[in-house]
Amino acid sequence: MNQGDDWRLTGQERFLQGALLHKLRWTSPRPDWDHDHCAFCWQKFTEDTSPEALAIGYTTADRKHWICEGCFADFKDQFAWQLE
C-alpha cells in the first residue's frame, strides 16, 4: 500500500514531522484525565490494565501527542522522527 493512501494519515505532518519523541509509560497528566489516543490509529493509552489498553508508547516532550508501537514502526521514516 502507498503510505499516502493509508487511512491513518490525516494531516499529522503539521505537528509531528521531524518530532523528537520519547518512549514512555502513559500516566495521567491531571486527575480528570484518564486516557489519550494514538495520533494515527486512535488506539487508547491509559493506566487501565485491560487487554486492549496500551501502557507504553512514543510521545512528544509536552506529552500532547502519543504514537503506538505499530504506527511508530510504520511511519518513523516518513515522519523522520528522532528518539531521545
C-alpha positions as CSV (number, residue, x, y, z in Angstrom):
1,M,0.0,0.0,0.0
2,N,1.2,3.5,-0.8
3,Q,1.6,5.2,2.6
4,G,-0.1,8.3,1.2
5,D,-3.3,6.2,0.9
6,D,-3.1,5.0,4.5
7,W,-6.4,5.7,6.4
8,R,-4.3,6.7,9.4
9,L,-2.8,9.7,7.7
10,T,-4.9,12.7,8.4
11,G,-2.5,15.7,8.4
12,Q,-0.3,14.7,11.4
13,E,2.7,16.1,9.5
14,R,1.6,19.5,10.7
15,F,2.6,18.7,14.3
16,L,4.7,15.5,14.1
17,Q,7.0,15.9,11.1
18,G,10.6,15.7,12.4
19,A,9.5,15.5,16.0
20,L,11.7,14.4,18.9
21,L,9.9,11.6,20.6
22,H,10.3,9.9,24.0
23,K,9.3,6.3,24.7
24,L,7.4,6.5,28.0
25,R,4.7,4.8,30.1
26,W,1.5,6.7,29.9
27,T,0.4,8.4,33.1
28,S,-2.4,10.8,33.7
29,P,-1.3,14.4,33.4
30,R,-4.1,15.5,35.8
31,P,-6.8,13.9,38.0
32,D,-9.6,14.4,35.5
33,W,-7.7,12.9,32.5
34,D,-7.9,9.1,32.1
35,H,-6.6,8.4,28.6
36,D,-5.0,9.6,25.3
37,H,-5.2,8.1,21.8
38,C,-2.6,7.2,19.2
39,A,-2.3,10.2,16.8
40,F,-2.7,7.8,13.9
41,C,-4.9,4.7,14.7
42,W,-6.7,6.0,17.8
43,Q,-5.6,3.1,20.0
44,K,-6.2,4.0,23.6
45,F,-3.3,4.8,26.1
46,T,-4.4,4.5,29.7
47,E,-3.3,3.3,33.1
48,D,-6.2,0.7,32.8
49,T,-4.9,-2.8,32.7
50,S,-7.5,-4.1,30.2
51,P,-6.0,-6.1,27.2
52,E,-6.9,-3.5,24.6
53,A,-5.3,-0.6,26.5
54,L,-1.8,0.5,25.8
55,A,0.6,1.5,28.7
56,I,3.8,2.4,26.8
57,G,4.3,4.4,23.6
58,Y,6.1,7.3,21.9
59,T,5.2,10.9,22.8
60,T,6.3,14.4,22.2
61,A,8.0,16.3,25.0
62,D,4.8,18.0,26.0
63,R,3.1,14.6,26.1
64,K,0.3,16.1,23.9
65,H,0.7,13.6,21.0
66,W,1.0,9.8,21.6
67,I,2.0,7.2,19.0
68,C,1.6,3.4,19.4
69,E,4.4,0.9,18.6
70,G,2.8,-0.2,15.3
71,C,2.2,3.3,14.0
72,F,5.7,4.3,15.1
73,A,7.2,1.4,13.1
74,D,5.0,2.2,10.1
75,F,5.7,6.0,9.9
76,K,9.1,6.6,11.6
77,D,10.9,7.0,8.3
78,Q,8.2,9.0,6.6
79,F,8.0,11.5,9.5
80,A,11.8,11.5,10.2
81,W,11.3,11.1,13.9
82,Q,14.2,11.2,16.3
83,L,14.3,9.4,19.7
84,E,15.7,10.8,22.8
